[in-house]
Amino acid sequence: GVAIFAVFILLTLILCRSDGETLHIVWGCFFLFALGFADDIFSLPASFKFAIQTLCAVVAVAEGIRLQNMPTVISVIYIVAVTNAHNLTDGIDGLALGVSAVESIAIAAVCIANATGTAGKTLLSLPALLLCGCCMGMLPYNFAPASVFIGDGGAYLLGYTLSALFLSELSSFGAEALPCAMFLMFAYPLTDTAYSLLRRMFVRGNPFA
């Protein structure tokens, strides 16, 4: 997780330093990686982690990374849900990195398709491609039996970054296609998380146990 964080943040700051929207996302990555890294060491309370995740999502939305013409709370819930979904996906070696690499390519393709000569939108595809490169570079070491793990810090970074980048592009979708686009981009981690919560609720009586 530390390697992904260091390489992604450094390259993004160097290559995208003129893009304010990307820099807002980088700050969120920093705080959420720090949160996950601390959780890996100290096992932080779930309520505290949720509060910090929500705070980072609120800041991102306040900076304009949100669904246009829709309640702000939807964007906040979306970022928090996708962030945690990627963390839960990290239960199998290589899965979170592989899924995130595919999602990064898809988001970069959406950014480029929506650019239509707009330099800012084309530039927004660069962090997605950088994140894909980080995932692919670490993936050989994360396959079973894994010798390197991304931890909660890496998983939070992946989920937050991907959700924030995609939210920045969702304004290009029509109102009818918006719900489908929001779900399909992160279909696997979201459905896997929903299944895990339902299973825990029926087996243990508490979805968060």
C-alpha positions as CSV (number, residue, x, y, z in Angstrom):
1,G,0.0,0.0,0.0
2,V,2.8,2.4,0.8
3,A,4.4,1.8,-2.6
4,I,1.1,2.6,-4.4
5,F,0.6,5.7,-2.3
6,A,4.1,7.1,-2.8
7,V,4.3,6.5,-6.5
8,F,0.8,7.6,-7.3
9,I,0.9,10.8,-5.3
10,L,4.4,11.7,-6.5
11,L,3.7,11.2,-10.2
12,T,0.3,12.9,-9.9
13,L,1.7,16.0,-8.2
14,I,4.5,16.2,-10.9
15,L,2.3,15.6,-14.0
16,C,-1.0,17.1,-12.9
17,R,0.1,20.0,-10.7
18,S,-1.8,22.5,-12.8
19,D,-5.1,20.7,-12.4
20,G,-7.0,21.9,-9.3
21,E,-9.6,19.2,-9.4
22,T,-7.0,16.5,-9.4
23,L,-5.1,18.2,-6.5
24,H,-8.3,18.1,-4.4
25,I,-8.5,14.3,-5.0
26,V,-4.8,14.0,-4.0
27,W,-5.5,15.6,-0.6
28,G,-8.3,13.1,0.1
29,C,-6.0,10.2,-0.9
30,F,-3.4,11.4,1.6
31,F,-5.8,11.5,4.5
32,L,-7.6,8.2,3.7
33,F,-4.3,6.4,3.1
34,A,-3.1,7.7,6.5
35,L,-6.4,6.5,8.1
36,G,-6.1,3.0,6.6
37,F,-2.4,2.7,7.4
38,A,-3.2,3.6,11.1
39,D,-6.0,1.1,11.1
40,D,-3.6,-1.6,9.9
41,I,-1.4,-0.9,12.9
42,F,-3.8,0.1,15.7
43,S,-7.2,-1.4,14.6
44,L,-9.2,1.8,14.8
45,P,-12.9,1.8,15.8
46,A,-15.3,1.5,12.9
47,S,-17.2,4.7,13.9
48,F,-14.0,6.7,13.8
49,K,-13.0,5.4,10.4
50,F,-16.5,6.1,9.0
51,A,-16.4,9.7,10.4
52,I,-13.0,10.4,8.7
53,Q,-14.2,8.8,5.4
54,T,-17.3,10.9,5.5
55,L,-15.3,14.1,6.2
56,C,-13.0,13.4,3.3
57,A,-16.0,12.8,1.0
58,V,-17.7,16.0,2.2
59,V,-14.6,18.0,1.5
60,A,-14.3,16.5,-2.0
61,V,-17.9,17.3,-2.7
62,A,-17.5,20.8,-1.4
63,E,-14.7,21.3,-3.9
64,G,-16.9,20.4,-6.8
65,I,-16.3,16.6,-7.1
66,R,-20.0,15.7,-7.1
67,L,-23.1,14.9,-9.1
68,Q,-24.5,18.0,-10.6
69,N,-28.2,18.9,-10.1
70,M,-28.6,16.2,-7.4
71,P,-28.6,16.2,-3.6
72,T,-25.0,16.5,-2.2
73,V,-25.6,13.7,0.2
74,I,-25.8,11.2,-2.7
75,S,-22.3,12.1,-3.8
76,V,-21.0,11.7,-0.2
77,I,-22.7,8.3,0.2
78,Y,-21.3,7.2,-3.2
79,I,-17.7,8.0,-2.3
80,V,-17.9,6.4,1.1
81,A,-19.6,3.3,-0.3
82,V,-17.1,2.7,-3.1
83,T,-14.2,3.4,-0.8
84,N,-15.3,0.7,1.7
85,A,-16.4,-1.7,-1.1
86,H,-12.8,-1.8,-2.4
87,N,-11.5,-2.4,1.1
88,L,-13.8,-5.4,1.5
89,T,-12.8,-6.7,-1.9
90,D,-9.2,-7.0,-0.6
91,G,-10.0,-10.3,1.1
92,I,-8.5,-12.3,-1.8
93,D,-5.0,-12.0,-3.0
94,G,-4.8,-9.9,-6.2
95,L,-8.5,-9.2,-6.4
96,A,-8.6,-5.6,-5.3
97,L,-5.7,-4.6,-7.5
98,G,-7.0,-6.4,-10.5
99,V,-10.5,-5.0,-10.2
100,S,-9.1,-1.5,-9.6
101,A,-6.8,-1.7,-12.7
102,V,-9.8,-2.5,-14.9
103,E,-11.9,0.3,-13.4
104,S,-9.0,2.7,-13.9
105,I,-8.8,1.9,-17.6
106,A,-12.6,2.3,-17.9
107,I,-12.5,5.7,-16.1
108,A,-9.6,6.9,-18.3
109,A,-11.5,5.9,-21.4
110,V,-14.6,7.8,-20.2
111,C,-12.4,10.9,-19.5
112,I,-10.9,10.8,-23.0
113,A,-14.2,10.2,-24.7
114,N,-15.7,13.2,-22.9
115,A,-12.7,15.4,-23.6
116,T,-13.8,16.7,-27.0
117,G,-10.8,18.9,-27.2
118,T,-11.1,20.1,-23.6
119,A,-7.6,19.9,-22.1
120,G,-8.8,19.7,-18.5
121,K,-10.9,16.6,-19.2
122,T,-8.0,14.9,-21.0
123,L,-5.7,15.7,-18.1
124,L,-8.2,14.1,-15.7
125,S,-7.6,10.8,-17.4
126,L,-3.9,10.9,-16.4
127,P,-4.4,10.1,-12.7
128,A,-6.6,7.1,-13.7
129,L,-3.9,5.8,-16.0
130,L,-1.2,6.4,-13.3
131,L,-3.4,4.5,-10.8
132,C,-3.7,1.6,-13.3
133,G,0.0,1.5,-13.7
134,C,0.5,1.4,-10.0
135,C,-1.9,-1.5,-9.7
136,M,-0.4,-3.5,-12.5
137,G,3.1,-2.9,-11.2
138,M,2.2,-4.3,-7.8
139,L,-0.2,-7.1,-9.0
140,P,2.5,-9.8,-9.6
141,Y,3.6,-9.5,-6.0
142,N,0.0,-9.6,-4.7
143,F,-1.1,-12.8,-6.4
144,A,-1.5,-15.8,-4.2
145,P,0.6,-16.6,-2.4
146,A,1.0,-12.8,-1.9
147,S,4.4,-11.5,-0.8
148,V,3.1,-7.9,-0.6
149,F,-0.3,-6.6,0.6
150,I,-2.0,-3.3,0.0
151,G,-3.7,-3.2,3.4
152,D,-6.5,-0.9,4.4
153,G,-4.5,2.2,3.4
154,G,-4.0,1.0,-0.2
155,A,-7.6,-0.2,-0.5
156,Y,-9.0,3.1,0.8
157,L,-6.8,5.0,-1.6
158,L,-8.0,2.9,-4.6
159,G,-11.7,3.2,-3.7
160,Y,-11.6,6.9,-2.9
161,T,-9.5,7.9,-6.0
162,L,-11.6,5.9,-8.4
163,S,-14.9,7.1,-7.0
164,A,-13.8,10.8,-7.0
165,L,-12.4,10.6,-10.6
166,F,-15.6,8.9,-11.9
167,L,-17.9,11.5,-10.1
168,S,-16.0,14.2,-11.9
169,E,-17.1,12.6,-15.2
170,L,-20.7,11.6,-14.4
171,S,-22.1,15.0,-15.5
172,S,-21.6,13.8,-19.1
173,F,-24.2,11.1,-18.6
174,G,-27.9,11.7,-19.2
175,A,-30.3,11.5,-16.3
176,E,-31.7,8.2,-17.4
177,A,-28.3,6.5,-17.7
178,L,-26.8,8.1,-14.6
179,P,-27.9,5.4,-12.0
180,C,-26.7,2.6,-14.3
181,A,-23.4,4.2,-14.9
182,M,-22.9,4.8,-11.2
183,F,-23.5,1.1,-10.5
184,L,-21.9,-0.6,-13.5
185,M,-18.5,1.1,-13.1
186,F,-18.1,-0.4,-9.6
187,A,-20.5,-3.3,-10.1
188,Y,-18.3,-6.0,-8.7
189,P,-17.1,-4.4,-5.4
190,L,-20.6,-2.9,-4.7
191,T,-22.4,-6.3,-5.2
192,D,-19.7,-8.2,-3.3
193,T,-20.1,-5.8,-0.4
194,A,-23.9,-6.0,-0.5
195,Y,-23.7,-9.8,-0.5
196,S,-21.2,-9.8,2.5
197,L,-23.4,-7.5,4.5
198,L,-26.5,-9.5,3.9
199,R,-24.7,-12.8,4.7
200,R,-23.4,-11.3,8.0
201,M,-26.9,-10.1,8.8
202,F,-28.5,-13.5,8.4
203,V,-25.7,-15.5,9.9
204,R,-24.6,-13.2,12.8
205,G,-27.6,-10.9,13.1
206,N,-25.4,-7.9,12.6
207,P,-24.2,-6.8,9.1
208,F,-21.2,-5.0,10.6
209,A,-20.1,-7.9,13.0
